[in-house]
Amino acid sequence: MMQRPSAIASQEQTRAAITAMHAYFDATARARPRRERQHLAHEWLAAIRRLRTTGR
């Protein structure tokens, strides 16, 4: 069964958000500099926002 393009886009955005979340937590666990963690947190939140606006 083929998936709708919107479902595929949503899955890709979900993967991007999860990848960004992992990068943030990894940086936190490794005690990376604050500026780097802030940048990663911003990327994570931006990915979540994109996911939320697509799901409507």
C-alpha positions in Angstrom: 0.0 0.0 0.0 1.4 3.4 -1.0 1.5 6.2 1.6 0.2 9.7 1.0 2.9 12.3 0.4 1.8 14.1 3.5 2.3 11.0 5.6 5.8 10.5 4.2 6.6 14.2 4.8 5.3 13.8 8.4 7.5 10.7 9.0 10.5 12.6 7.7 9.8 15.5 9.9 9.3 13.2 12.9 12.7 11.6 12.2 14.3 15.0 11.9 12.8 16.0 15.3 14.0 12.8 16.9 17.5 13.2 15.4 17.7 16.8 16.7 16.5 15.7 20.2 19.2 13.0 20.3 21.8 15.5 19.3 20.7 17.9 22.1 20.7 15.1 24.7 24.0 13.8 23.6 25.6 17.2 23.8 24.1 17.7 27.3 25.4 14.3 28.4 28.9 15.2 27.2 28.7 18.6 28.9 29.3 20.4 25.6 29.5 24.2 25.8 26.3 26.1 26.6 26.2 27.9 23.2 26.4 24.6 21.4 23.6 23.1 23.5 21.4 26.2 23.0 21.9 25.9 19.2 20.9 22.2 19.3 17.9 23.0 21.5 16.8 25.7 19.0 17.1 23.2 16.1 15.1 20.6 18.1 12.3 23.1 18.9 12.2 24.3 15.2 11.9 20.7 14.1 9.0 20.2 16.5 7.3 23.4 15.3 7.6 22.2 11.7 6.1 18.9 12.7 3.2 20.5 14.5 2.3 22.8 11.7 2.3 19.9 9.2 0.0 17.8 11.3 -2.9 20.2 11.1 
